[in-house]
Amino acid sequence: MTLLVTGTQGSPEAPAADRGVGPLLRAWRERRRVSQLELALRADSSARHISFVETGRSRPGEELLLRLAEHLDVPVRERNTWLVAAGYAPRYRETPLDDPALDALRSGMERLIQGYEPYPALVVDATYNVLAANRGITMLMDGLPESLLAPPLNAMRLTLHPEGLAPRIRNLPEWRGHLLAQMERQIALHRSAPLRALYDEVCAYPVAETAPVAEPAEPVPYFALPMLIEHEGRTLSFISSISTFNTPMDVTVAELAIETLLPADPATVKYLHSLMG
């Protein structure tokens, strides 16, 4: 059975849009380490015009602004901010996930994660609120306290809280470091105040004591950092994969991510199939 929980979408920090689009453009160009000349060549403009836009001496056309944002890989939500700062209307809608317009999207995501069973899969928003999860995820959450399972369910809290999955994760220091680094990259990209608050919260959690990882009977050639997690006395091994939507035209859709946990060894595959068979 799919668990569908509607969470609160993360809103980014209010940028300095009152100063116009110039400072926003310059900040993103410097973040991407792209020169004015290089950006101009990519966007079919001139370095002089880019300089004038950044200093407020020139107002860019709407299409040029969107081309610049595209070449700098600016998130969709931030592109709306650019447009408003330049005096234009937002181009991208932000449709609530429970809106009938997204019925097909929601049902498609649910079918996708259900089809992934018995392996765990879930859908999260920009601040890791869980919007949908399959039976593989609910299996991993067995026995967690109600306080952590109350809406909005949050994947980072569930994973790193000392009363959550953390004590069950056998390689917690490595996995915790991976998750925190992932959040740091997203904060640098999206400048999200809610995401920053979540990061500060989970960083402050005491690191749970975990049992040492038992050596497998046969060495496993991991191709990526696995999450080693205990379930009913067995150590399961998963590799995480995250998918997002290509060329989204809606802020909500742009900030959705589907995370799947791929079994990283034959023993985990066999156990999950026997558990849910």
N, C-alpha and C positions, 0 to 999 in steps of 0.2 A: 504493500500500500504506500502510495506517495504521500509524504508529509509536505503540505504547502503552507508556508508561513510568509505573510507579507510583512516586510520590515520597513524601516525608515531609510530612504535613500540618503546617501551622504551628500552634504552640500559643501562646496569648497569655501575656503576663506574668501572674504570680499576683497578683490584686488583693487589696485589704485586706478579704477576706471574713470574716476572723476578728473584725472589728469590727461585723459585722452588715450588713444590706442598706442601712441608712440612708445611709452615706457613698457607696455606689455609686449610689444613686438621686440624691442631691444632685449628685454629680459629673456624671452624665449630663444632669440637668436644666440645670445651669449651662452645660454644653458646648453644649446645644441652645438656650440663651438663652430658656428658658421659665420664667415665674414659677410659684410654687406654686399661685396661684389659676388661672392659665390651664391648667396641667396637671390640676388638680382638675376643672375644668369639662369638659375633654376626656374624662377617665376616669370621670366620674360619681362623684366623691368630693368632699371638702371640703379647702380650703386648710389648715384646722386639722389634719385627719388626715394630710395630706402632710407637714406640719411635724413632727408627732409621729413619723411613720415615719423621717424623716431624722435626727431627734435620738435615735432609739432608744427613745422613750417608748411606741411602739405597734408591734405586729407586723402587717404587712399580710396580708390573705388572699391565697391563691395566685392566684386569678383577678384580683384587683385588681392584684397585682404584674405579672402578664402584660399587663394592659391598659396599665399605666404604661409598661412596656417597649415595647409596640407603639406608643404615641403618641410616645415618644421615639426611635423607630426604632433600638432597641438590637439589635445583631447577635445571632443565634441562640445562638452559643457563650456570649456574655455573659449571655444570659437564664438559661441553666443556672446560671451563677455566682450570679446574683441569687437564684434559687430555693434553692440550697444555703445561701447566706448567711442566708436567712430561715428555714432549718430544713425546707425541703421537698426532695423528690426531684427530680432533673433531669427536665425534660419532654421534651427533644429528644435523640434518640439520635445517636451519632457512628459511623456504619457504615463500616468500611473499604471503599474503592472496589472492591477485588477480591472483596468479599463477594457470594455468589450472589444476595442480595436486591437488588443493584443491577445485575444482568445487563441488564435491560431499559434502564436508564438509560445504561449504558456503550455498549450496541449502538446506542441511539438517537443518542448524541453522535457515535459513529463514523460512522454513516450521514449525519448532518448535515454534518460537516466534509468527508466524502468527496464529498457532493453539491455542495459549494461549489467543488470543483476546476473549472478550473485555478487558481482564486484561493487564496491561502494562508489557512489557518485552523488553530487549535489550541485545546486545552483546558488550562487551568492551575488550580492550587489556590491557596490563600491566600498562599503564598510564591512564586508564579510557577514552581513546578515543573511541567514539561510532562507532562501525563498522556496526551495524544493529539495527533497532528499529521497533516496530510494531505500529499500530494505537493508542494503549493505551498510549504509550509514547508521540506520537505527540499531542494527546489530552491534556496531562498535560503541554506541551510546548506552547500551544496556547497563543499568545500575547507577547512572549518573544522578546527582541530586536534582530535585524539582526546581530549585532556584536557578540552575544553569539551563534547564530545559524550557523555562518560561519564555514566551515571545517578548521581544524579538530574539530568536535563537541566533547566536553569533558564533561562527566557526572558530575564530581566534580565541575567544573566551573558552569555548568548549575544549579546545586543544591544549591551551597553556595554563588554564586555571589549576591550582594544586588540588582541587576537588573534582576536576574534570578528567580529561584523558591523560594529562601529563604524567601521573604516577604509573600509568600503564605503558608509556612509551619508553622502550628500553634504551634508545639512543637519544634521550631527551636533549642533552646539551647541543648536539649537532642539529637535531630537527628544530629546536627552538631558535638557534642561530640562523638557520635557513629561513624560517618564517619571519623573523624580525628584519632580516636583510630585505626580504621581499616587500614588507611594509614600508621600509625606508625608501626603496626605489619608487614605490607608488606615491608616497608623500612628496618626494621631490618632483614627480611628474604632475600630480593633480593639485597640490597645495590644499588638501582637504583638512579643514579643522576637525570634523568628526573622526577622520582617520587618524589624525595626530593624537587626539584624545584617547582613542582606542589603543594606539601604540604605547602611549605613556602608561595606560592602565595595565596592559599585559606585560610590559617591561618590568613593572613593579611587583609582579607576582613572585613570591618565593619559589625557587626552583625545587620541584619535588624530588625526593629521594627515589631512585629507581634501582631495581636489581641489575647486576651486571649481565651483559649480553652473553648468552651461552653460545659457544662455537657450534656451527652446524656440523652434522655428520660428514657432509661433503661441502667443500668451499663453494660459495655462490659468487659468480662473477658479476657483481652489480655494475650496471652501466650508468646509474645516477644515484644520488643519495637516497637511500630507502628510509621509510618510516617503519621502525620495528615496534610493533604494538602487541601487548598481551591480550588474549581473549580466552577466557576459561582455561587458563593454564598453558595455552599454546602461544608461541610467538609468531605473529603473522608479519609478513614483509610486503610493503607496498611502495610503488613509485608513483608520484603525483604528476598528473598532466592537466594543464589548464587551457581551456579553449574560450575564445571570445568571438564576437560577430564581426564579419568583414564589412567594411564601409557602412557602418550604421548611420541612419539618418534621424535617430531619436536618441536623446540623452540617456533615457532609461535603458534602452537596448545596448547602447555603447558601454554602459557600466556593468552589464551582466557578465558573469564568468561561470563556466561549467567546469567543475573540477572532478576528475575521475581518478580513482586509485587503482592502478594496475598491479596485480600480484607480481612480485619480483622473484618468486621461487616456486618450484613445483608443489612443495608442501602446502603453501598458502592456497594455490589453485584447488588442490584436492580437498582441503578442509572446507573452503567456502562452498564448493559444489555439494559436499556431503551435508553441510549445515542447512542449505536452502533447497536441496533436491527434493 
